[in-house]
């Protein structure tokens, strides 16, 4: 990084210092290494687990009818609790919009939105199980940040193989459309191939070796085509696995990282010797 640009970033962050109470709040909410921060994270994880259990039990009709009011009040209790926590997270970071756009920021928002949307669309409230994604913070609490770094290696390999896998999926899509159309012509509606889209569905199920069995060819020619597609399926499944594995081999071993969060965007997973956040570029404490 050029020296001139470095100085500019430092001056920019010096003008964005948090007030004392916001700094203290940041240490509690985002500080995984402080006693208060650990206590907050442990309490938050317990609340998340209880909220997820309540949503899952609410979907069981026999239990839901007996404890209707309990589920109703618990849903709003956890939603209000997580809403307050989300707002506090926005307050105690230097750049709230950076945190709001981050992965955990979006997850925190999705953890509370279904309840409010459920006022208009009742069935949406069961999407509150998305709160399970918030349990990823347990890696910080248990000091398992190295595992998060390994997850980054997997995501990098997936990103690097995206183009090759996209081309592969295009070829597969073309193949199932051709095979499905061929089976529609050969078998017809008498065997359950009532339309080309339904025949394409059969081709996808057959090529992926899932084999639901709801539609099956009856004529000898159709069975020969189906057998060919099944055999092709075994070879096709191995292609994306090979592409992804090759990208993993190219990945370098990750450096050790810290649990501390960026005071600007709240992101974690920085190298121990990092001076700036790898996500937003702001100065780390």
C-alpha positions as CSV (number, residue, x, y, z in Angstrom):
1,X,0.0,0.0,0.0
2,X,1.4,3.4,-1.0
3,X,2.6,5.6,1.9
4,X,0.3,8.5,0.9
5,X,-2.8,6.3,0.9
6,X,-1.8,4.9,4.3
7,X,-1.6,8.3,5.9
8,X,-4.9,9.2,4.5
9,X,-6.6,6.2,6.1
10,X,-5.0,6.9,9.4
11,X,-6.2,10.5,9.4
12,X,-9.7,9.4,8.3
13,X,-10.0,7.0,11.3
14,X,-8.6,9.5,13.8
15,X,-11.5,11.7,13.0
16,X,-14.0,8.9,13.6
17,X,-13.1,7.9,17.2
18,X,-16.0,6.6,19.2
19,X,-17.3,8.4,22.3
20,X,-16.4,6.8,25.6
21,X,-19.8,5.1,26.2
22,X,-19.9,3.8,22.6
23,X,-16.3,2.5,23.0
24,X,-17.4,0.7,26.2
25,X,-20.4,-0.7,24.4
26,X,-18.3,-1.8,21.5
27,X,-16.0,-3.7,23.9
28,X,-18.9,-5.6,25.3
29,X,-20.7,-6.4,22.1
30,X,-17.8,-7.0,19.8
31,X,-15.0,-7.8,22.2
32,X,-14.5,-11.5,22.3
33,X,-11.4,-11.3,24.5
34,X,-12.8,-9.3,27.4
35,X,-14.8,-10.9,30.3
36,X,-17.8,-8.7,29.6
37,X,-17.6,-9.5,25.9
38,X,-17.4,-13.3,26.5
39,X,-20.3,-13.1,28.9
40,X,-22.4,-11.1,26.4
41,X,-21.7,-13.6,23.6
42,X,-22.5,-16.6,25.8
43,X,-25.8,-15.1,26.9
44,X,-26.6,-14.2,23.3
45,X,-26.0,-17.7,22.1
46,X,-28.2,-19.1,24.9
47,X,-31.0,-16.7,23.9
48,X,-30.6,-17.7,20.2
49,X,-30.8,-21.4,21.0
50,X,-34.0,-20.9,23.1
51,X,-35.6,-18.8,20.4
52,X,-34.9,-21.4,17.7
53,X,-36.3,-24.2,19.9
54,X,-39.5,-22.2,20.5
55,X,-39.9,-21.6,16.7
56,X,-39.4,-25.3,16.0
57,X,-41.9,-26.4,18.7
58,X,-44.4,-23.9,17.5
59,X,-44.5,-25.8,14.2
60,X,-45.7,-28.9,16.0
61,X,-49.5,-28.7,15.9
62,X,-50.2,-30.7,19.0
63,X,-47.8,-28.6,21.1
64,X,-48.8,-25.3,19.5
65,X,-52.5,-25.7,20.3
66,X,-51.7,-26.3,24.0
67,X,-49.3,-23.4,24.5
68,X,-50.5,-20.9,21.9
69,X,-50.0,-17.8,24.1
70,X,-46.6,-18.9,25.4
71,X,-45.3,-19.2,21.8
72,X,-46.8,-15.9,20.9
73,X,-45.2,-14.0,23.8
74,X,-41.9,-15.8,23.5
75,X,-41.7,-14.9,19.8
76,X,-42.2,-11.2,20.5
77,X,-39.9,-11.3,23.5
78,X,-37.0,-12.7,21.5
79,X,-37.7,-10.4,18.5
80,X,-37.7,-7.3,20.7
81,X,-34.6,-8.5,22.5
82,X,-32.7,-9.1,19.2
83,X,-34.0,-5.8,17.7
84,X,-32.5,-3.9,20.6
85,X,-29.3,-5.8,20.3
86,X,-29.2,-5.1,16.5
87,X,-29.7,-1.4,17.1
88,X,-27.0,-1.4,19.8
89,X,-24.6,-3.0,17.3
90,X,-25.3,-0.2,14.8
91,X,-24.8,2.4,17.5
92,X,-21.5,1.2,18.8
93,X,-19.6,0.9,15.5
94,X,-18.0,3.8,13.7
95,X,-19.6,3.1,10.4
96,X,-23.1,1.5,11.0
97,X,-23.8,1.0,7.3
98,X,-20.7,-1.1,6.9
99,X,-21.8,-3.5,9.6
100,X,-25.4,-3.5,8.2
101,X,-24.0,-4.7,4.8
102,X,-21.7,-7.3,6.4
103,X,-22.6,-11.0,6.6
104,X,-23.4,-10.9,10.3
105,X,-25.2,-7.6,9.9
106,X,-27.6,-9.1,7.3
107,X,-28.0,-12.3,9.4
108,X,-28.9,-10.1,12.5
109,X,-31.5,-8.3,10.4
110,X,-33.0,-11.5,9.0
111,X,-33.3,-12.8,12.5
112,X,-35.9,-10.1,13.4
113,X,-37.6,-9.3,10.1
114,X,-39.9,-12.5,9.8
115,X,-41.8,-11.5,13.0
116,X,-42.6,-8.1,11.7
117,X,-43.5,-9.4,8.2
118,X,-45.5,-12.1,9.9
119,X,-48.0,-9.4,10.9
120,X,-49.1,-9.4,7.3
121,X,-48.0,-12.9,6.1
122,X,-48.4,-15.3,9.1
123,X,-46.5,-18.3,7.7
124,X,-43.3,-16.2,7.2
125,X,-42.7,-16.2,11.0
126,X,-41.3,-19.8,10.7
127,X,-38.4,-18.3,8.8
128,X,-37.2,-17.2,12.2
129,X,-35.1,-20.4,12.2
130,X,-32.6,-18.3,10.2
131,X,-31.5,-17.3,13.7
132,X,-29.4,-20.5,13.6
133,X,-26.9,-18.6,11.4
134,X,-26.2,-16.4,14.4
135,X,-24.7,-19.3,16.2
136,X,-21.7,-18.9,14.0
137,X,-20.5,-16.5,16.6
138,X,-19.8,-19.5,18.8
139,X,-16.5,-19.8,17.0
140,X,-15.4,-16.5,18.6
141,X,-16.7,-17.5,22.0
142,X,-14.8,-20.8,22.0
143,X,-11.7,-19.2,20.4
144,X,-12.1,-21.3,17.3
145,X,-11.4,-18.5,14.9
146,X,-8.9,-20.8,13.1
147,X,-11.9,-22.8,12.0
148,X,-13.5,-19.7,10.5
149,X,-10.2,-19.1,8.6
150,X,-10.5,-22.6,7.2
151,X,-14.0,-21.8,6.1
152,X,-12.6,-18.8,4.3
153,X,-10.2,-21.1,2.5
154,X,-13.2,-23.2,1.3
155,X,-15.1,-20.1,0.2
156,X,-12.1,-18.8,-1.7
157,X,-11.7,-22.2,-3.5
158,X,-15.4,-22.1,-4.4
159,X,-15.1,-18.5,-5.7
160,X,-12.1,-19.5,-7.8
161,X,-13.9,-22.4,-9.3
162,X,-17.1,-20.5,-10.0
163,X,-16.5,-19.9,-13.7
164,X,-15.6,-23.5,-14.4
165,X,-18.6,-24.8,-12.4
166,X,-20.9,-22.3,-14.2
167,X,-19.8,-23.6,-17.6
168,X,-20.3,-27.2,-16.4
169,X,-23.8,-26.4,-15.1
170,X,-24.6,-24.8,-18.5
171,X,-23.6,-28.0,-20.2
172,X,-25.7,-30.1,-17.8
173,X,-28.7,-27.8,-18.3
174,X,-28.4,-28.2,-22.1
175,X,-28.1,-31.9,-21.7
176,X,-31.2,-32.4,-19.6
177,X,-33.3,-30.2,-21.9
178,X,-32.2,-32.3,-24.9
179,X,-32.7,-35.6,-23.1
180,X,-36.0,-34.5,-21.6
181,X,-37.3,-33.4,-25.0
182,X,-36.2,-36.7,-26.6
183,X,-38.0,-38.7,-23.9
184,X,-41.1,-36.7,-24.5
185,X,-41.1,-37.7,-28.1
186,X,-40.2,-41.3,-27.5
187,X,-42.5,-42.0,-24.5
188,X,-45.4,-39.5,-24.7
189,X,-48.1,-38.8,-22.2
190,X,-49.0,-42.5,-21.9
191,X,-45.9,-43.1,-19.8
192,X,-46.3,-40.0,-17.7
193,X,-44.2,-37.7,-19.9
194,X,-47.1,-35.3,-20.4
195,X,-44.9,-32.2,-21.3
196,X,-41.4,-31.2,-22.0
197,X,-40.9,-29.4,-18.6
198,X,-42.0,-32.6,-16.8
199,X,-39.7,-34.7,-19.1
200,X,-36.8,-32.3,-18.2
201,X,-37.6,-32.8,-14.5
202,X,-37.4,-36.6,-15.1
203,X,-34.0,-36.1,-16.9
204,X,-32.6,-34.1,-13.9
205,X,-33.8,-36.7,-11.4
206,X,-32.3,-39.5,-13.5
207,X,-29.0,-37.7,-14.4
208,X,-28.3,-36.9,-10.7
209,X,-29.0,-40.5,-9.8
210,X,-31.8,-39.5,-7.4
211,X,-34.4,-41.7,-9.0
212,X,-37.8,-40.8,-7.4
213,X,-39.6,-43.3,-9.6
214,X,-42.7,-41.2,-10.1
215,X,-42.1,-41.2,-13.8
216,X,-40.5,-44.2,-15.7
217,X,-40.0,-45.0,-19.4
218,X,-42.0,-48.0,-20.6
219,X,-40.8,-48.6,-24.1
220,X,-37.5,-50.4,-24.9
221,X,-36.0,-47.4,-26.6
222,X,-37.0,-45.1,-23.7
223,X,-35.3,-47.6,-21.2
224,X,-32.1,-47.6,-23.3
225,X,-32.0,-43.8,-23.3
226,X,-32.7,-43.8,-19.5
227,X,-29.9,-46.3,-18.9
228,X,-27.5,-44.1,-20.9
229,X,-28.4,-41.0,-18.9
230,X,-27.9,-42.9,-15.6
231,X,-24.5,-44.0,-16.6
232,X,-23.6,-40.5,-17.7
233,X,-24.8,-39.3,-14.3
234,X,-22.0,-41.1,-12.4
235,X,-19.4,-39.4,-14.5
236,X,-21.0,-36.0,-14.4
237,X,-21.3,-35.9,-10.6
238,X,-17.5,-36.3,-10.3
239,X,-16.7,-33.2,-12.4
240,X,-17.6,-30.3,-10.0
241,X,-15.9,-32.3,-7.2
242,X,-12.7,-32.5,-9.2
243,X,-12.8,-28.8,-10.1
244,X,-13.3,-27.8,-6.5
245,X,-10.7,-30.2,-5.2
246,X,-8.1,-28.8,-7.6
247,X,-8.8,-25.2,-6.4
248,X,-8.4,-26.4,-2.8
249,X,-5.0,-27.8,-3.6
250,X,-3.9,-24.4,-4.9
251,X,-4.9,-22.7,-1.6
252,X,-2.1,-21.7,0.7
253,X,-2.2,-22.4,4.4
254,X,-3.9,-19.6,6.3
255,X,-2.1,-17.5,8.8
256,X,-3.3,-17.4,12.5
257,X,-6.0,-14.9,13.1
258,X,-7.5,-13.0,16.0
259,X,-11.0,-12.9,17.5
260,X,-11.1,-9.1,17.8
261,X,-13.7,-7.3,15.7
262,X,-13.2,-4.2,13.6
263,X,-14.6,-1.2,15.5
264,X,-15.9,0.2,12.2
265,X,-17.8,-2.6,10.5
266,X,-17.7,-5.3,13.3
267,X,-16.0,-7.9,11.0
268,X,-13.7,-10.6,12.5
269,X,-11.1,-12.9,11.2
270,X,-8.1,-10.5,10.9
271,X,-4.4,-11.6,11.0
272,X,-2.6,-10.9,14.2
273,X,-0.3,-8.5,12.6
274,X,-3.0,-6.7,10.6
275,X,-3.2,-2.9,11.0
276,X,-6.3,-2.4,8.8
277,X,-9.6,-4.3,8.4
278,X,-9.5,-6.6,5.4
279,X,-13.1,-5.9,4.7
280,X,-13.6,-2.2,5.1
281,X,-10.0,-0.9,5.2
282,X,-10.3,1.0,8.4
283,X,-7.6,1.2,11.1
284,X,-7.8,-1.6,13.7
285,X,-7.3,-0.8,17.4
